[in-house]
């Protein structure tokens, strides 16, 4: 399939467009949203917080969570979602993997079963510098389901900016798998900044390869990519 690429060099316009896409989804009856965390999502959630959109009848399912951080840790994705979105925009139900479960492998299975019981009307995605989606690092099978995964050095150093030092960045996470993500009816990927250029070029022009997980989106029938990167 062709990817619907929209280049918005003005970041405010890019995020306004993302809000418009989500508003259209709501208008068309979407109730189940796959959500993401990370720096890319912060301006989007700020705009959603300040919008009049109502999610109180909706369910959210987050992509991932670090293993070993308590829910209340300032960098847990549970806390990120409360602070950036849910405190201001309540959902009927919210789901984030439990990274402090006693048996994290059992938690991954529980989460995948939850996902299979739902249909994601929309999945929001960022992309890693190395092309990861969720925390599915290069080399992950396209058939993967929700699992406990090891974070690469590249991802841990990219995320070290949120922690006091890289040693504090967890080594593992629970993440939706690539096949779990691909079941969403619609995918909105946002990629902002030069560090994401190689991943977006691979998505648009490269081979579909497990070495660059984001390229799998080429096989999805309904994807919009919003980026501020002018592509050649
Ligand atoms: C976050 C997630 C990750 C991020 C990616 C980009 O829930 O699953 O795939 O979307 O690491 O992170 P930022 O936006 O911080 O560059």
Boltz pocket constraint, residues with backbone or C-beta under 6 A from the ligand:
constraints:
  - pocket:
      binder: B
      contacts: [[A, 35], [A, 36], [A, 37], [A, 38], [A, 39], [A, 40], [A, 41], [A, 63], [A, 64], [A, 125], [A, 126], [A, 127], [A, 128], [A, 129], [A, 132], [A, 133], [A, 134], [A, 135]]
      max_distance: 6.0
